[in-house]
Amino acid sequence: MAGTSGWTLSSVSFVLFLCVLDAVAASAQSRPWPSERPPQPLSAREIRFPPYEIQTLPNGLQVVAVLQHEQPALSMRLLVRAGTSSDPRDKLGLAHLAASLLDQGTTTKSSQEMNDEVDFIGASMGAGAGTDLTLCNMVVMKDSFETGMRILSDMVRHPAFAAAEIERQRQQMLSGLQVSAEDPGYVADAVFDRLVYGFHPYGMPENGTPQTIASITRDDLLAFHSRYFLPNNAILALVGDITADEAFAAAKKIFGDWEKRDLPAQTFIDPPDPTRRVIVVDKPDAVQTEVRVGHIGIPRKHPDYMAVNLAIRILGGEGSNRLHQVLRTERSLTYGAQANFEAHKQSGDFEAETNTRSEATADVLRLIVDEFWRLQRERVSDRELDGAKAYLTGSFPLTIETPESIAMQVVNALFFGLPLEELQNTRERVNAVTPDDVQRVARAFLRPDRLSVVLVGNAKAFASQLGAVGFGSYETVQIADLDLTAANFRRSGTRAALGAAAGPQSPAPSPLQYQQAPLASRPVDAQSPDEAAKAAALLDRAIAAKGGLEKLRAVKAIVARQTQASRRADGESQVETTNYIQYPDHFRVEAPDLVQGYDGSRAWMKDRSGVHDAPDALARDAALSLRRDVVRLLLSAKDGALAVRLLPDVKDSEGRVNHALELSASDLNPIVLYVDPETSMIRKRLFAANAPGRPVVEEQFSDYRDVDGIQFAFQATQKVGPLSVERKVTDVKINPPIDPMLFKRPAS
């Protein structure tokens, strides 16, 4: 039975297996930080946020007045809660085009007249669209406050959307896209967003595509404006040399007649879960590779935002930046590297980015992945955390020095639903984060085993190296064929160019290797009903081939005798074992001079020196081994305890085409089963080991024989990097009587 073979190999050899991995991990320790300490930061400046008041007008407009009298000037910012994420799928770029036209004339003034009026009072104005919002701003001297507010109101409420201006702005956007399409950095960022967010609006090209921009009409612009530019969907911040009474009186006078209407309900598909997928965008004339690595994150309002923010800063931000230390200072592989944490209204993402010479691409990718794992595995030092804290607390006062910067902070806080008190106690919130908090959020939110990777460069120069660093499965798209709105990233009529491994692959080991090889190359968007039905049908065929649902549910215990031959770089060994498994969570393995057992909660081993409790990590590994037993996997998937996803067909190392099923749960990393298209027997199982670097374990099953109506694999081979274990079964009994005391830890 393939399930038992998977369990026996994972369980019997886990002592030897972990010893090998520990040796690899020890050799991969990075060099210590330089001993020279940088100069100590200056004493933190006291943060004095100016006084403020908030009112909501009867029409729903939220108004905040911030009183700052250092300069005789005022900054007015009006935020509308609609941005590029509100673009219709076939009108991408609509929000950007609409925002670019707001200060280009109103229904009563031409663009020239509007700009002349602004110049006459010595003011400045502007507008722009972001992911979740559109901002309009006006900066005026105190004596022109009311005039400036009227101009702001006019541009927000009565844009002309003149035909000539629409065409001028459209051509500017199209020209910008043409330039951006040849910019590897822009392409890498755009593909990364699509890869991470899927078809959620955050993943779509916010500047649109040539096709969608060309299709936008004046009616589209008017409809977008009418739909979202409402007082009950807006925030007005007035910051500067003004009293609260003056601010609210002017707001009521000028914006009070803005008509309130019902807001349209917006529903977005959820971003996909973090998914291991590698996209190589081939730009043959590139001499450098743009590298992006990361996955989905958390929204801005998440209670762990500050701890996550500091964790990502330690990975690659100001004040610490491990990525720059490793890639630039120690290895000279790049001019700079960083990690970013984008936190939006509904979600967010973590992204490491750099560029490097083409031939160094694979090494850089491996080192970046190592640092994701390191942040999750190792507790950060006080020194690293203090550096990140010092930067945050030291730079924050600079963001509230001018009326414009204060207004930006205020509208952002109100937009994300955060209390303005957070601006006042920023230093206290930053300094409250501990190394334990950083480790907790790194373990909770980072998924180094499911990183999305984008590489933009000359594929010929680095693609052949990717398999050696654990990324043997990748998809190649020619830059001229790139389509960010397509599920496979390529224009209709073009085909994917798959990497050396067109599916899950066990990587060639590297001396410094911690990374996990890819488990699957599944698409980022949600599984369609048709795909779900095909996955369920394939699962049913695998169960039937194994012996049928009734037979599998009847299996309660197994005893198997087998010969195991282990092959390592330093030689071979062979051992006879007897293996006992009692479902769902007991096992015992007997070998000469060694017995291992697990009773569902406690793992132990007995050798010549006595009886020993296994470390907690080995107990957890034992429990995971039982969960990965193929019989248990099939039954759990059938019962709905595991998510089942159909992956693209793949070729194995022998050139045979296999169907592929991914099984996973919130507390179980993905397991991929290769299924023979003709017999529906399981040929192979892949999963990430619970060990440093989470290497991929590959188990291949063969020589199936009938044992009491169940197909049992009498031969199997397990490979984990340099370690290979072959198992040949000599005798199997299903549901024999087993003494429960066999699984209990014996007395010393």
ZAMARGU-4260 file (C-alpha; in steps of 0.2 Angstrom, whole numbers, plus 5000, padded with zeros to 4 digits):
<rodrens>
0) 5000/5000/5000 | 5007/5017/4995 | 5001/5025/5011 | 5011/5013/5022 | 5026/5015/5011
5) 5026/5034/5013 | 5024/5032/5032 | 5037/5019/5035 | 5050/5029/5025 | 5046/5045/5033
10) 5046/5037/5050 | 5059/5024/5050 | 5073/5035/5043 | 5069/5051/5052 | 5084/5051/5064
15) 5096/5048/5049 | 5086/5060/5039 | 5087/5074/5052 | 5106/5071/5055 | 5109/5074/5036
20) 5099/5090/5036 | 5107/5097/5052 | 5124/5094/5044 | 5118/5104/5028 | 5111/5118/5039
25) 5126/5119/5049 | 5137/5122/5034 | 5125/5135/5028 | 5126/5147/5042 | 5129/5165/5036
30) 5144/5175/5041 | 5142/5185/5056 | 5138/5204/5055 | 5153/5216/5054 | 5160/5219/5071
35) 5161/5238/5068 | 5146/5247/5076 | 5138/5262/5067 | 5136/5278/5075 | 5122/5279/5088
40) 5107/5289/5082 | 5103/5306/5090 | 5091/5307/5104 | 5073/5306/5097 | 5064/5322/5095
45) 5048/5324/5105 | 5032/5321/5094 | 5020/5335/5095 | 5005/5332/5084 | 4995/5348/5082
50) 4977/5350/5090 | 4963/5344/5079 | 4944/5343/5078 | 4933/5331/5067 | 4915/5335/5061
55) 4903/5326/5049 | 4892/5337/5039 | 4874/5333/5036 | 4878/5326/5019 | 4890/5314/5026
60) 4906/5323/5021 | 4919/5320/5035 | 4929/5336/5039 | 4945/5337/5050 | 4953/5353/5055
65) 4971/5352/5061 | 4977/5368/5068 | 4995/5372/5064 | 5000/5391/5065 | 5018/5390/5060
70) 5015/5397/5043 | 5002/5408/5036 | 4996/5394/5024 | 4984/5380/5022 | 4983/5363/5014
75) 4967/5356/5009 | 4965/5338/5004 | 4949/5330/4998 | 4950/5311/4998 | 4937/5300/4988
80) 4936/5282/4993 | 4938/5275/4975 | 4954/5272/4966 | 4960/5260/4953 | 4953/5245/4962
85) 4936/5252/4957 | 4940/5251/4938 | 4929/5239/4928 | 4938/5225/4922 | 4936/5230/4904
90) 4940/5249/4908 | 4957/5247/4917 | 4965/5264/4919 | 4948/5273/4921 | 4952/5280/4939
95) 4969/5286/4933 | 4962/5295/4918 | 4948/5303/4928 | 4960/5309/4941 | 4971/5317/4928
100) 4957/5327/4921 | 4950/5334/4937 | 4962/5349/4937 | 4960/5351/4918 | 4945/5362/4918
105) 4927/5362/4925 | 4910/5364/4918 | 4912/5383/4920 | 4930/5386/4918 | 4942/5380/4905
110) 4959/5372/4909 | 4968/5388/4906 | 4956/5399/4916 | 4957/5387/4930 | 4976/5387/4930
115) 4976/5406/4929 | 4965/5408/4944 | 4976/5396/4954 | 4992/5406/4949 | 4984/5423/4953
120) 4982/5418/4971 | 4999/5410/4972 | 4992/5392/4975 | 4995/5375/4969 | 4983/5361/4965
125) 4983/5343/4959 | 4974/5327/4959 | 4979/5308/4957 | 4972/5291/4959 | 4979/5277/4971
130) 4974/5259/4973 | 4959/5263/4985 | 4957/5281/4983 | 4958/5297/4973 | 4966/5313/4981
135) 4963/5331/4976 | 4974/5344/4985 | 4975/5363/4986 | 4988/5373/4995 | 4985/5392/4997
140) 4990/5406/5008 | 4978/5411/5023 | 4971/5426/5014 | 4965/5415/4999 | 4958/5401/5010
145) 4940/5403/5004 | 4944/5406/4986 | 4955/5390/4986 | 4942/5380/4994 | 4929/5385/4980
150) 4942/5380/4967 | 4944/5363/4976 | 4926/5360/4977 | 4923/5365/4958 | 4937/5353/4952
155) 4930/5338/4963 | 4911/5341/4960 | 4911/5348/4942 | 4925/5342/4931 | 4922/5346/4912
160) 4930/5330/4905 | 4932/5340/4889 | 4935/5329/4874 | 4951/5338/4869 | 4958/5335/4887
165) 4952/5317/4887 | 4962/5314/4871 | 4977/5323/4877 | 4978/5313/4894 | 4974/5297/4885
170) 4989/5299/4873 | 5000/5303/4888 | 4995/5287/4897 | 4997/5277/4881 | 5015/5284/4878
175) 5019/5281/4897 | 5013/5263/4895 | 5024/5261/4879 | 5039/5266/4889 | 5035/5256/4904
180) 5033/5240/4894 | 5051/5241/4890 | 5056/5244/4908 | 5061/5228/4917 | 5058/5236/4934
185) 5040/5241/4929 | 5036/5224/4921 | 5043/5215/4936 | 5032/5225/4948 | 5016/5223/4937
190) 5019/5204/4935 | 5022/5202/4954 | 5006/5211/4958 | 4996/5200/4947 | 5004/5185/4953
195) 5001/5189/4971 | 4984/5196/4970 | 4977/5186/4956 | 4962/5193/4948 | 4958/5204/4963
200) 4958/5222/4958 | 4974/5225/4967 | 4982/5213/4955 | 4976/5221/4939 | 4987/5234/4930
205) 4982/5251/4938 | 4987/5261/4923 | 4977/5250/4912 | 4982/5242/4895 | 4983/5250/4878
210) 4966/5241/4874 | 4957/5246/4889 | 4963/5264/4889 | 4958/5266/4871 | 4940/5260/4875
215) 4937/5273/4889 | 4924/5285/4883 | 4918/5302/4891 | 4902/5293/4896 | 4913/5280/4906
220) 4921/5295/4915 | 4905/5303/4919 | 4898/5287/4926 | 4913/5284/4937 | 4913/5301/4944
225) 4894/5301/4947 | 4895/5284/4955 | 4909/5287/4968 | 4912/5306/4970 | 4899/5309/4983
230) 4901/5318/5000 | 4897/5303/5010 | 4911/5294/5001 | 4924/5308/5005 | 4935/5315/5018
235) 4941/5333/5018 | 4956/5338/5028 | 4960/5356/5032 | 4977/5359/5039 | 4986/5375/5043
240) 4984/5393/5050 | 4966/5392/5054 | 4954/5390/5068 | 4942/5375/5070 | 4927/5387/5068
245) 4934/5395/5052 | 4937/5378/5045 | 4920/5370/5048 | 4911/5386/5043 | 4919/5387/5026
250) 4917/5368/5023 | 4898/5369/5027 | 4897/5385/5016 | 4905/5378/5001 | 4902/5359/5002
255) 4886/5359/5011 | 4875/5358/4996 | 4885/5343/4989 | 4871/5331/4987 | 4872/5315/4997
260) 4867/5299/4987 | 4867/5280/4991 | 4884/5272/4988 | 4885/5257/4976 | 4890/5241/4985
265) 4907/5234/4979 | 4912/5216/4981 | 4929/5209/4976 | 4935/5192/4974 | 4947/5187/4988
270) 4965/5187/4984 | 4972/5169/4982 | 4982/5161/4996 | 5001/5162/4994 | 5006/5151/4980
275) 5022/5144/4974 | 5024/5150/4956 | 5039/5156/4946 | 5036/5168/4931 | 5051/5171/4920
280) 5049/5186/4908 | 5061/5184/4894 | 5069/5200/4888 | 5084/5194/4878 | 5093/5211/4877
285) 5094/5213/4896 | 5111/5212/4904 | 5103/5212/4922 | 5088/5203/4930 | 5075/5211/4940
290) 5070/5200/4954 | 5054/5201/4964 | 5050/5188/4978 | 5035/5188/4990 | 5017/5184/4993
295) 5001/5191/5000 | 5002/5201/5016 | 4989/5209/5028 | 4978/5225/5027 | 4983/5241/5035
300) 4971/5240/5049 | 4977/5223/5055 | 4981/5223/5074 | 4998/5216/5070 | 5003/5230/5057
305) 5017/5238/5067 | 5025/5221/5072 | 5024/5216/5054 | 5031/5233/5048 | 5046/5231/5059
310) 5049/5213/5053 | 5049/5218/5035 | 5061/5232/5039 | 5073/5220/5047 | 5072/5209/5031
315) 5075/5224/5019 | 5070/5241/5025 | 5078/5256/5033 | 5087/5254/5049 | 5092/5236/5047
320) 5090/5228/5030 | 5097/5210/5030 | 5095/5208/5011 | 5106/5223/5008 | 5119/5216/5020
325) 5119/5199/5012 | 5117/5203/4994 | 5127/5219/4993 | 5139/5221/5008 | 5144/5202/5009
330) 5142/5196/4991 | 5143/5211/4980 | 5129/5204/4969 | 5119/5220/4968 | 5119/5239/4970
335) 5105/5238/4982 | 5091/5227/4989 | 5075/5230/4999 | 5059/5223/5006 | 5043/5232/5005
340) 5027/5230/5014 | 5012/5237/5005 | 4996/5238/5016 | 4980/5242/5007 | 4962/5243/5013
345) 4958/5225/5010 | 4974/5216/5009 | 4993/5219/5007 | 5009/5211/5001 | 5027/5207/5006
350) 5040/5210/4992 | 5058/5208/4991 | 5066/5217/4976 | 5083/5219/4969 | 5092/5218/4952
355) 5108/5209/4948 | 5119/5203/4933 | 5111/5189/4923 | 5123/5176/4928 | 5120/5179/4947
360) 5101/5178/4946 | 5100/5160/4953 | 5112/5164/4968 | 5102/5180/4972 | 5086/5171/4971
365) 5092/5158/4983 | 5099/5170/4995 | 5083/5180/4996 | 5073/5165/5000 | 5086/5160/5013
370) 5082/5177/5022 | 5063/5174/5022 | 5067/5157/5030 | 5079/5165/5042 | 5067/5178/5048
375) 5054/5165/5052 | 5066/5153/5060 | 5077/5164/5070 | 5073/5176/5084 | 5079/5194/5078
380) 5092/5202/5089 | 5089/5217/5100 | 5101/5227/5089 | 5092/5224/5073 | 5075/5228/5080
385) 5082/5244/5089 | 5089/5250/5072 | 5072/5248/5063 | 5063/5256/5078 | 5076/5270/5078
390) 5072/5274/5059 | 5054/5273/5061 | 5053/5284/5077 | 5066/5296/5070 | 5059/5299/5053
395) 5041/5301/5059 | 5042/5319/5065 | 5048/5323/5047 | 5031/5317/5041 | 5021/5330/5051
400) 5032/5346/5048 | 5022/5355/5035 | 5003/5357/5032 | 5004/5346/5017 | 5012/5332/5026
405) 5001/5333/5041 | 4986/5333/5029 | 4992/5317/5020 | 4994/5308/5037 | 4977/5313/5043
410) 4967/5308/5028 | 4976/5292/5027 | 4972/5288/5045 | 4954/5292/5043 | 4953/5283/5026
415) 4960/5266/5034 | 4948/5269/5049 | 4962/5272/5061 | 4961/5283/5076 | 4970/5299/5074
420) 4977/5296/5092 | 4989/5283/5083 | 4998/5298/5075 | 5001/5305/5092 | 5007/5289/5100
425) 5017/5282/5086 | 5034/5281/5096 | 5026/5272/5110 | 5018/5259/5098 | 5034/5257/5089
430) 5044/5254/5105 | 5032/5242/5112 | 5036/5229/5099 | 5048/5216/5105 | 5059/5202/5097
435) 5046/5190/5102 | 5032/5200/5093 | 5043/5200/5077 | 5046/5181/5078 | 5027/5178/5081
440) 5021/5188/5066 | 5035/5181/5055 | 5029/5163/5059 | 5011/5168/5057 | 5012/5178/5041
445) 5027/5173/5031 | 5026/5158/5020 | 5043/5155/5013 | 5037/5138/5006 | 5024/5148/4995
450) 5034/5162/4988 | 5029/5170/4971 | 5044/5174/4961 | 5046/5185/4946 | 5062/5186/4936
455) 5063/5199/4921 | 5079/5197/4911 | 5088/5187/4898 | 5081/5169/4902 | 5095/5161/4892
460) 5108/5167/4904 | 5100/5161/4920 | 5086/5149/4917 | 5097/5133/4917 | 5103/5137/4934
465) 5086/5138/4943 | 5084/5120/4945 | 5100/5119/4955 | 5093/5132/4968 | 5076/5123/4970
470) 5066/5132/4956 | 5066/5119/4943 | 5048/5123/4938 | 5044/5139/4930 | 5035/5147/4916
475) 5043/5158/4903 | 5034/5172/4894 | 5042/5183/4881 | 5041/5201/4885 | 5032/5205/4869
480) 5019/5192/4873 | 5015/5198/4891 | 4997/5200/4895 | 4993/5205/4913 | 4975/5202/4911
485) 4977/5183/4906 | 4978/5169/4918 | 4994/5162/4910 | 5001/5180/4907 | 5002/5178/4889
490) 4992/5185/4874 | 4980/5174/4866 | 4987/5163/4853 | 5004/5161/4861 | 5010/5146/4871
495) 5019/5144/4888 | 5037/5140/4888 | 5039/5129/4903 | 5055/5127/4913 | 5066/5111/4913
500) 5054/5104/4926 | 5036/5106/4920 | 5030/5101/4937 | 5036/5097/4954 | 5054/5093/4955
505) 5067/5088/4967 | 5081/5101/4967 | 5099/5097/4965 | 5107/5101/4982 | 5117/5117/4985
510) 5130/5118/4999 | 5120/5133/5006 | 5103/5127/5002 | 5089/5130/5014 | 5075/5133/5001
515) 5061/5122/4997 | 5059/5116/4979 | 5042/5120/4971 | 5028/5109/4975 | 5017/5115/4961
520) 5014/5128/4947 | 4996/5131/4950 | 4987/5146/4943 | 4984/5160/4956 | 4966/5162/4952
525) 4953/5152/4961 | 4948/5135/4955 | 4934/5135/4943 | 4919/5123/4946 | 4924/5113/4931
530) 4942/5111/4938 | 4935/5107/4955 | 4924/5093/4947 | 4939/5086/4938 | 4949/5086/4954
535) 4935/5077/4963 | 4934/5064/4949 | 4952/5061/4949 | 4952/5058/4968 | 4938/5046/4966
540) 4948/5036/4953 | 4963/5036/4964 | 4953/5029/4978 | 4945/5016/4967 | 4961/5010/4960
545) 4968/5009/4978 | 4954/4997/4983 | 4939/5007/4985 | 4932/5018/4998 | 4924/5004/5008
550) 4940/4994/5009 | 4951/5009/5013 | 4939/5014/5027 | 4940/4997/5034 | 4959/4998/5036
555) 4963/5000/5055 | 4980/4993/5057 | 4995/4987/5046 | 5010/4977/5050 | 5024/4976/5037
560) 5041/4968/5036 | 5053/4976/5024 | 5071/4979/5019 | 5077/4997/5018 | 5093/5002/5009
565) 5100/5019/5012 | 5112/5028/5000 | 5121/5043/5005 | 5137/5052/4998 | 5147/5043/5011
570) 5141/5026/5008 | 5127/5013/5009 | 5118/5004/5023 | 5104/4991/5024 | 5092/4986/5038
575) 5078/4974/5041 | 5063/4983/5049 | 5045/4978/5056 | 5033/4992/5055 | 5017/4994/5065
580) 5004/5007/5061 | 4987/5009/5070 | 4976/5022/5062 | 4974/5037/5065 | 4990/5041/5075
585) 5000/5026/5082 | 5016/5018/5075 | 5031/5008/5080 | 5046/5003/5070 | 5058/4989/5075
590) 5076/4988/5068 | 5091/4980/5075 | 5097/4990/5090 | 5084/5003/5088 | 5065/5004/5091
595) 5055/5020/5088 | 5037/5023/5093 | 5023/5036/5094 | 5007/5034/5104 | 4998/5049/5097
600) 5006/5062/5108 | 5023/5056/5113 | 5037/5050/5102 | 5051/5039/5110 | 5066/5028/5104
605) 5075/5014/5112 | 5093/5009/5108 | 5107/5000/5117 | 5109/5014/5130 | 5091/5014/5135
610) 5074/5022/5132 | 5074/5041/5127 | 5060/5053/5124 | 5061/5060/5106 | 5063/5079/5105
615) 5047/5089/5102 | 5052/5092/5084 | 5053/5074/5081 | 5036/5071/5089 | 5028/5084/5078
620) 5037/5076/5063 | 5030/5059/5068 | 5012/5066/5068 | 5015/5074/5051 | 5021/5058/5044
625) 5005/5049/5049 | 4994/5063/5042 | 5004/5061/5025 | 5000/5042/5024 | 4992/5040/5007
630) 4977/5030/5014 | 4974/5044/5027 | 4976/5057/5013 | 4964/5050/5002 | 4951/5047/5015
635) 4953/5065/5022 | 4952/5073/5005 | 4936/5063/5002 | 4928/5068/5018 | 4932/5086/5015
640) 4946/5088/5028 | 4958/5093/5015 | 4957/5105/5000 | 4959/5096/4983 | 4966/5105/4968
645) 4969/5099/4951 | 4986/5104/4945 | 4992/5104/4926 | 4998/5087/4920 | 5017/5085/4923
650) 5031/5074/4916 | 5041/5064/4929 | 5060/5061/4928 | 5056/5045/4917 | 5047/5056/4904
655) 5030/5049/4909 | 5015/5061/4909 | 5005/5061/4926 | 4990/5069/4932 | 4993/5079/4948
660) 4983/5082/4963 | 4987/5095/4977 | 4980/5091/4994 | 4982/5104/5008 | 4974/5111/5024
665) 4977/5127/5034 | 4988/5117/5046 | 4996/5105/5032 | 5007/5111/5019 | 5003/5105/5001
670) 5006/5087/4996 | 5006/5083/4978 | 5001/5066/4971 | 5006/5060/4954 | 4993/5049/4947
675) 4995/5037/4932 | 4983/5042/4919 | 4979/5024/4914 | 4978/5015/4930 | 4975/5029/4942
680) 4988/5022/4954 | 4998/5034/4963 | 5016/5035/4956 | 5024/5048/4967 | 5021/5059/4982
685) 5030/5076/4985 | 5029/5087/5001 | 5040/5099/5011 | 5050/5091/5025 | 5048/5098/5042
690) 5066/5102/5043 | 5078/5117/5040 | 5076/5124/5023 | 5060/5113/5021 | 5068/5102/5007
695) 5056/5093/4996 | 5054/5074/4999 | 5050/5064/4984 | 5043/5046/4985 | 5041/5035/4970
700) 5030/5020/4972 | 5030/5004/4961 | 5027/4985/4961 | 5009/4986/4967 | 5001/4970/4973
705) 4984/4965/4979 | 4984/4962/4998 | 4966/4958/5004 | 4958/4969/4991 | 4970/4984/4993
710) 4984/4988/4981 | 5000/4989/4991 | 5016/4996/4984 | 5030/4983/4987 | 5043/4994/4982
715) 5047/5013/4985 | 5061/5025/4984 | 5062/5041/4994 | 5074/5055/4989 | 5079/5070/5000
720) 5093/5079/4992 | 5109/5068/4994 | 5099/5055/5004 | 5090/5041/4995 | 5081/5026/5004
725) 5074/5011/4994 | 5061/5000/5002 | 5056/4982/4997 | 5042/4974/5007 | 5043/4956/5011
730) 5027/4953/5021 | 5011/4963/5024 | 4996/4960/5036 | 4981/4971/5036 | 4971/4973/5052
735) 4980/4960/5062 | 4978/4960/5081 | 4991/4972/5089 | 4994/4975/5107 | 4991/4993/5111
740) 5006/4993/5123 | 5018/4991/5108 | 5016/5010/5105 | 5018/5016/5123 | 5035/5021/5129
745) 5043/5007/5139 | 5050/5009/5156 | 5069/5013/5156
</rodrens>
